[in-house]
Structure formats: structure tokens, C-alpha cells
Amino acid sequence: MRKLPVFILFAISLLFSCKTDKKPFSVSNVNFMSNTAGASDSVIKMRIDLDEVVLNGIEIPTKKLTANGFFNFSFKIKNTSSGTQVFFYKFYYQNETYKFEEGDKLAGENFYGSWENPQFIFKSTKQLAPGEEIEIRDSFRIVGNPRDERAFYGSDPMKHIVNDESIQSTINYIKTIPEWVNKITENARRRKISLEEQMYMDALWSLNEQRERDSTYNNRWKRNPRMGVYKFLLVITNPEDFDVMPAEIKDLSRKTTDNNFINPFSYFLSDKPDNLKYTTIVEIGKKLQVITKVDFTKGMFINPLTLNRVGFTKDYYNADCNDSIDKYKNAQVELFIHNINRDFVLHNVPELADVTGENFSRSQYEAMIKKYTNSSSLVNTYVNVTDCPCKNARVNKAENSVTLVNPGNIAPPFKKEHVGVNTRIGFTYGKFRAKIKFPEMLSKENVWNGITNAFWMIAQDVNSDWNMRRPCNAEVAYIPKQEPDNESSLQRSRKQITYSEIDFEIVKDSKFWPRTSYNKSNANFQEDNAANNDDIMVTCTNWDMACHEPEKFSIGAKQFEIDGEKYLFHRWNSFYKALTTKIPVKHDEIFKKPYYYFEIEWLPEKIIWRIGPEKDKMKVICVMDKTISAIPNNQMVMIITQEWHNQEWWPTAPYKQNFIPFPKKDIIGKVLEIEIE
């Protein structure tokens, strides 16, 4: 338990000479954020500074935004009692855009705080004589982990840096332990990879595990401030009320005996405790609205922990894309490396074609099926990831953009190669909007080129307990991502896990689901001519990990009304970990323009997907709320990818991945902007 400063203990010992319901002080001239541009506005709008926040967490403001790197505030307090008095004050902030309402049982999850130094429980005035008035001048800033929770402590990010030297040193150590080598050999055989690759992965695991054991450093980036609007409270009190105020309200890092936090906004504004007779609560009229924008000019980091493989070259490393300390500290994006699911083998036709630029025709596709359906000459491989980091994902500093390239093939061995980029700064809730020029997906005859374009979000650091989702209170709770899609996984669900994911995926598919997904009468089952039309499906998915807690948890294709609109949701079975909708959009609407906008608005109890040609011309295409799907509450990062999905994943797709030739030419997309508000 944290000790109170001596001056507060002294002040608490003071007693009023007489009890009265009249407050022994008055407060006036309250002025918040007086040192900001637009200080006279009722809502101060600010684009936050993301420099160095990857390791330190978001700070609002920084010295780039105010001269001292803090918000200033002041107020006057006057002693209206007949005796000399000391008074106490504390301010609180709370994100108002992404919160549970005050009084809600989950309001303790809200992002709120006070001074970042937890030693400041309340601050005191000097002793004021009767009738004496003084002006209090103070400052604050909004930072990550505002309640100083030990769950978000970890290692100093500059202490456990993974590089070539530390990896090789760990491999050398592993080779001295026969039991470990035997286990690596068995895992390599089971996973169908080389011994060298499995040993490299074990070395990375070991280095990461060493980092996870260290919990001495406040990793404020693990609970970053939310974007949106902030509200402020100023609480002024006297020793008598201070003494009866709950310890969890004075010290926000403390929990109640039942292991819950008390939201101060709920306590002061909803509960309105009647035992605080002499406390003044000032709801500040001025609010703060913050947004942010990812800066691609800071470069791209190549993270050895996610690269997770041997046999790659650094030949394409350059000043803007590498694994240096500078990029580790400052780059706001990194190369995204897909996990290759070796349960799905690509049995691809051994052909090359310019599947994006030229008019790959229906007759050519049908000829592939006829020629290779029972052929022994198919190329049996997996969808690949790059072995040349920085070659196919490139920063354009002049344009402040990132170019993504699925490389074409010249000679065997032919490959279909994923490409992607992810942000490195995590957020909980927000409007995540991306301006993207995705590559075209259909030929003139509406034949699919095999690419799935995606803008999605995934839990940050899925292997660490600091980023757990809230408990799923159902008999079938969260089914971990690694569990197989079968009935047995229902018995292995967990109350809490770290994995979460929210997706936009654009595929060439039917707008209807298979007959087996509808009710027994098949009354709602329909078919379309998806092979011929120029529709592509913009799919919206929430990976709720099969948590059965939502009251309308459903299986198959079911229609529900949300916010006055009807949507057809689909889940394959009771153990399937995601809920999806498919929305048909004309191919040229998205792909024949210089760019297109995609937005995921992630709220505490709802997710809204929007698309549109301009930021101010976006339309809602899907909404999911807590009644049909478990809404995540952990911290996530954004990802933009151009992928080759296995054909088994979309059984109603009119064109099958295995019969689409390998690309002869590069398939190029561009990420032009990412904003969070």
C-alpha cells in the first residue's frame, strides 16, 4: 500500500472548529488547457505526435504541441470558513468517445486517469487564513497505463533487443543441450520444416521468453490513450471529506476487495455519494478531441521476432527499411509476415499468366480445369512469404506511402507470395480509416486473379498475458486460434485469451452461402452467377473466437436487424471462431479509382464497417453488436495485405485458387494514408 505524503497526513489531522453544511471554501476562475492553440474553444482539436511512441507509448501533448509538453490549468480557491484551513484538489480525465456509461458494470474498463505520477493522490493547498484566496497553477498530460497497473509492466524495450548476434548466440547455446535439440528435431518433423528453421524459431522463442520474464519497467505503450474526445473533472475537498473518500478514488492504481477498479466519473457523477458534504465537483466545460495519422516517412522496421525464419537475405535493406535500432525505435510500420498454414497445400497449375494486366479469360480458366484436374504435373507448394525483406514492401518518403508488391515469376520454382504491412502502435477502440489503392482483382471477363485484398486489425502481442480480452461468461467460452475446427475444440475453450481480429477482406465470391448454411427448408437459399458478374464481395468479419455469451449467438446464415438495417450473418458451426457478412460491390467502384477508403469503427459494444470513394462519402455496409458477437476490448494494430487465400476457405468462390496461374507480372498496391480518430 502506498503511503500518503506527510503534508497530506498533517492536513487530514486538522478538524473543523464547528460542523456545518456550508462549504468552507469557494472555487472560481477555473481554466483548463490555457496553453494550447484554440484555448478559447469549447473543444480543442489536436493531432497527436507519434514520434518515439512505439517504445514509450502515446503522450498527449508533447513539446511539439505545447511549450512545456503539458496542458496547463488553474483555478482560484478561497477559504470561507472562520479558521485556518488546508484544502485538497485532484483532477481526472476520461475518454468520452469510447467508453461504457457511468454506472455500467464495465465502466472500470474506461480509459481514465489523473496525474501520471501515482504519488500524487490529491494535492494540497498551503494553509489559508480566513478569507484568504489563492490561485492554483498546475499541469498534466494524458499518458498510457494511467492507473499504473502492474499488468502492463515488462522489460525495458531497449534492454532485450533481438538481432543477429543474440539469435546466433542463443542457437549456439541450444546446441549444447541434447534434450532441447531432440525436441526441436521432433517439432521440425511434425511441422514439415527444416531442423535449421525450427532451431531458429526456438531461439526467437527463447529470446522473447527472456524478455517476458522481466517486469520492472512501465510499458505505457501496452495501454495507450484512446483517440476521440476527453472530458475533465476537478474535485476540491477538505480534510473531513478526504478522510471518508474511498482509497480507490484517491489512488487510481488500487482495486476494491473484489478486484475491481472504481471509475471516478461513475463515483462522483453517477453515485453522487451523500457523505461528501464539503466537496466541490467541477465538470470542465472545455473538452479535448484527439486524432492521429501514421507517418510512413519514419520508415519500415524488419522485426526478427515476426520474420521467424531462416534463409532470408538483407540485400534489399536500405535507409528506409531495415532492422536497425533507429527503425526499431522510430518506424511506425513494419513488414507483416504471414503465418503459413501447412495444412493447406497449394496444388497449382504449372502456368504463368499476367492475371491482372491482361484479359485472362473464362475460356482460358476453363482450359486450365480441363487440362489439369487429374494431372500429375501440378505444382505442390504453399503460399509463400518473402525471403527478401524490403523488396516487395517499400516506403515512399516523398509521397508518405507504402507500396506493396506480390512479385511476378520469371522461371521455376513458381511462387504465389503474400505481402503486407502492419502498424506498430496499438489502440483500443477508435475509427480506423485507411486510404488504399488496392490492385485490381478481375479481368475484363470477370475472372479472378486469386488475390484477396484486406484491411484488418489483430491483437497486439498475442502471446502475452498483458493483452487479455475480458472474460467470456459462457459454457463455451473463447476457443484459442490454434485449436482445430472440430467438435473437440468446444471442450478446450477458455474464459480468457489474447487473440482478437476484425477484418475487411475483398474476394471474388458468391453473395450467398452454401445450401447447408440455411435452414432445413432452404427457404432463404439462393444462387447467383458469380463467375459472370462483375461483383466482388467486401466481407466484414469479427473473430469473436466462438464465445457463446451473446444472446443471439447463431450458426449458419441468419439475418438480424441492427440499428434499423438488416444484415445476413454467417458462422459455419458452433466451434467456428468468426462471424462474417458478405456485401456485393461493383469491382470498378473500388478498383478503377486512384484510391478508396475503408473504415472500421470499433466501439466498446459495437463494430461498424464503412467504405467509400472519399472520407466524407462513406456508407455503412455492416454493423455487429454485442448481442450477436463478442466485441473485443484488448489492444490491436492495423494490417494491410494482398494475399493468396487457399481455395478451401471460400467454398462458394466461382474461381478456384489452384487453377489460377502463377502471376507473370508484379501485382502492385499502395497504402496512402492511415488515420485513427
Order of alpha helices (4+ residues) and beta strands (2+ residues): alpha-beta-beta-alpha-beta-beta-beta-beta-beta-beta-beta-beta-alpha-alpha-alpha-beta-beta-alpha-alpha-beta-beta-beta-alpha-beta-alpha-beta-beta-beta-alpha-beta-beta-beta-beta-beta-beta-beta-beta-beta-beta-beta-alpha-beta-beta-beta-beta-beta-beta
